[in-house]
Amino acid sequence: MPRCLVTGGAGFIGSHLVERLLELGHEVTILDDLSTGQRPNLDRVVSHPKCELRVGSITDPVVLGEVVRGVDVIYHLAAAVGVKLVADDPVRTIETNIYPFDVLLRLAVQGGNAGKGPRIFLASTSEVYGKNPKERWCEEDDLLLGPTSRPRWAYGCSKAIDEFLALAYHRKYNLKIVVGRFFNVVGPRQVGHYGMVIPRFVDQALDGGPVVVYDDGGQTRCFAHVREVVDSIIRLMETEAAVGRIFNIGSDEAVTIRQLAEEIISRVDSKVKIDYLPYHRAYGEDFEDVRRRVPDVTRLAETIGSKPVIPLGAILDDIIRWKRAERGK
């Protein structure tokens, strides 16, 4: 079985990925500085005989060199994430997302002959599409980022540079790289501290409300369960036809944020009210948002034979159960 490295493995998506890899029999090393990831996310795996947790930062090239040595597959999930974190600290976003990935790619090239280095999965984001006005975004669409005076676009721009780097290393050094653009991945263990909407809404509803919707609630999004996203990632890394390509990874079931709030309230407490908050009060005067973010997942489905399909209602029920269980501890 392959030896795997998961950067950001204590995070929401990373911890679910680690669990699944161990279930499949892989050896897994986790690198995480626990700044946004949480050690309790790893409670189920940290004592596993094939799992090693290395607490350290991907911005430390010495540590990165140590954990990359000898691995067969790298899942690079470590990043500055979340709309609020990006808006509050764009410098951290840029420094965390770009420089360490460049070092990781160089280490991968040094660690093997042409085409023999580790396979690499780059976790990218739907944010790279920026303000593209299409109804559904496909992988070959143009990117339309906002002005550099708006820090909100720093995240999408930094991950787009990561994608350019990844594909350039694939072409020049034949590194086997797959890029996945995540669209609103949700599920148990996700927290609302960094602008993630579903855990924030569920917490507010469980607290008796109000559920606070930013702007008018007409923004359209799609939400995929982390379990299906993790399975998609692993299958892509096992599929030769995926190498050197970009894939949207997410659900294509669209819902407005207002409808999302109503769905959560109906499941928690129908008496909870909705309040509306202007963006400038939530994120500052220079914040911009995207009205519609819906992926075309045709390429994913054609390549691995599946796509995330768990309906929103079932996803919300799962998250609400988890939240209630956490509060009962």
N, C-alpha and C positions, 0 to 999 in steps of 0.2 A: 504494500500500500504506500502511496506517496507521503512524503513528509511535507507538511503544509505550514506556512506562516500566515497568520491573520493579523495585519496591523489594524489597530482600533478594535481588537477582539473583545474588549469589555463593554463596548457600546451596544446600543439596541440591536442593530442588524448584525453586528459582528458576533455578539454572544449567541444569537440563534444559529449563525453560520458555524461557529465552533461546535456547538452541540450536534448539529447534523453531520459534520465531518467526522466527529468521533463515533457517532452511531454507525457510520459507514466503514469504520475501521482505520481511518487515517490517523497518523501522528500529527499533532497540532502544537505549534508554538504561538503564543499570543504576545504581541507587543502593544502595550497601552500605557499611557502616563496617568490614566485615571482622572484626567481633567474634566472630561465630559462623560466618559465611560464610567461604570460603577462596578466595584468589586462584587457586590451581591448578585450582579447579573451572571456571574460565573460560579455561583454556589454549587450548581449541579455538576460542574465539570472540573473544578480546580484540583480535585483529588484524583482525577482519572489518571491511570498509569501512562496513557499516551498523550497527556496534556501538560504543557509547561507554560506558566505565566511569567513573562519578563516585564517588570514594571520599569518603563523608560520611555523616552520620547523619540519619535521618528525624526525630530530635528537634530538628534545627536548622531553624527555619522559613525562614531565608534560603535555605539550600541546597534545601530542599523546594520553595520558590517558583520557583527557577531551573529545576529539572528538570521540574516540572509544566507550565511554560509551553510551549504549542504542541503538546502531545501529544494523540493521539486516543483512546488506550486506556491505562488504568493497571491494572496487575496488582499489587495491594498484598499482598506476601508477607512483608515485613519484620515481625518480631515476636520477642519473647522466647519461645523454644520449648524443649520437652523437660522431662520430669517433674523431673529432678534440678535443672536450672537454676531452674525455677519454685519448687521446694521450698526451694532455697538462698537465693534472692533475690526474694521476692515484690514488693518495692518496684520493682525494675527491670522486672519483668513488667508491673506496672500502668502505670508511666510510659512504657514503650516501646509498649505495645499500645493505649492509649486516646488520649492527648493528640496524638500526631502524626497519627493518623487523622482526628481532628476538624479539625486544620489542613489536611490534604490535601483533605477535603471542602469546606472553605470556599474553598480555592484553586480547586477544580474549579468551584464555583458562580461565582466571580469571573471565571473564564476563558472563559465562554460565556453566551449567552442561554439562556432556559429551554429545556431539552431539547437544547441544542447543546453542552454541556460534554463532557468526555471520558467515555467508558464506563469503568466501574470494576468490577474484580473484587476482592472482599474474601475473602482466605483466612481462613476461620474453622476451627473444630475440633469434633470429636465431644465434646470436653471440656465444651461448653456444656450437654450433656444431664445432666451431673452423675451422680447415682445413680439415675436413672430405672430402675425395675425391669422394664420391658418386655423381651420376648425380642428384639424388633427395634425400633430407633428410627426414627421417621419425622419429617419436618421440622416438623410441626404439634404434636408431643408437648410436654407440659409439661417445663420444666427443673426439676431437683431438685438444687440445689447443697448442699454440706455447710456447716457453720458457719464463720463468719468467723475463728474461732480456729484453723482448720486452713488453713495457707497454701497447701496443695495445690489449693484451689478458686479461688485468685486468678486463675489463667490462664483457666479456663472463664468466670468472671465477667467478666473484662476483655474477652474476645472476644464475650461476649453483649452487653455495652454497645456494642462496635463494630457489631454487627449492628443493634441498635436505632438507632444513629446513621445507619447506611447506609440503612436502610429509611425513616427519618424524612426524610432528605435526598431520597430518591427521591420521597416523597409531596409534600413541600413545594416542591421545586425541579425536579422531574421529571428528576433525574439518572438516567442509565441504569446501574443498579447490579445486580450479581449477587453473591450470597453463596454460597460453597462451604464446606461443613463436611468437612474431611479426616478420614478414618479410617485411621490407621496406613499412611502412604505409605512405601514402602521401595524400595531399589534401589542401584545403584552410586553412590558418593560419599557415602552417608550414614555418619556416624560414630557411635560409641557413647558419646561423652563426656557427652551430656546425657540419658542414660536410654533411648536408642533400643535396643530389645531385640535385633533381628536382628543388626546389626553387632557388638554386644557378644558375643552367643552365638557368632557365626562366629569372631571374634578369639580367644575363649577356647578354642574347639575346635581352631583352627589352632595354638594355643600348647600343645596337649596336655592341656588341661583343668585343673581341672574347669569345666564350664559351670554358672554360678551362677544358679539360678532363685529368684526372690523369692517368699516365702510358700510355698504348697503346689503352685504351678504349675497350679492349677485355673482360673485366670482365662481367660476366652474373648475372643479378639480376631480381627480380620480384617485381612489384609495385601494391599495393592494395589501393583502395580508403578508406579513413578513415570512411566514412559512413557505408560501408559494414563491416568493421572491428568492429566498435562499435556495430552494430546489432549482429554480431557473438558473441561478449563478453556477451552481455545481454542474448542471447538465451542459451549460455553455462551455465550461472548462474541460469537459470530457468529449467535446464535439470538435473534430478537426476543422469542419467548415466554418466554425465561428472565429477562427484565428485571424487577427488583423482587421476585425470588423467591429462596428458599433451597434449596440442593441438598446432600444427602448425596453425597459423592464418595469411593468406596472399593469394595473387594470385599465381597461378602456370604458368602464362604466362611469359616466359623468354624473355629477351631482353639484348643485350650488351649495355654497357654504350655509346659506339660510336653511335650505332643506336638510343639510347635515345636522345643524343645531336642532331642528324640529324632530328629526329621527332619534337623536340622543335623548331629548326631553321626553319623547313618547315612551322610551324604554326605562327611564329613570324615575321621572315624576312629572306628570302632565301639568302640574301647577307652576312649574318653574317658568319664569319669564325670560324673554330675550331683550338685551340692551344692545344698542349700536354705538360704536366708538369710531370716530374718524381716524384714519391712518396716522395723521400727523400727531395725534395724542398718544398713539401706541408706539410709534417708531421714530418720530421726529419729522420736522418740516420737509426734509429732503428725500423722503421715502417714496418709491414708486412700486406699484404692483402690476401683476399680469392678470387680466380678466378671465382668460380661459387657458387651461393647461390640460390637454387631452392627447394621449399618445396613440400613434398607429403602431400596433404590436404585431403586424403581419410578419415582419422579418424574424422576430423571436419565435412565433408559432411555426413558421416554415422550417426554421433551423433545428429546433429541439422537439417539435411536435406538440407543444403545449404553451399555454400562457396563463397568467393569474386569472382565476374565474370565480373565486369565493365572493358571493354577493355582499354588498355593503351591510345589510342587516345582520348577517352572520358574523361579520368582522366586528361590528359594534357590540354585539352580544358577548363575544369573546373578550373584548377589551373591558367591558363593564364588569363581567365576572371577575376578571383579574384585579381590577381596581378595588372592587368590594372585598375580595380576599386579602389584598394588601392592607386595606384599612382595618380589617378584622384581626390582624396579627397583634 
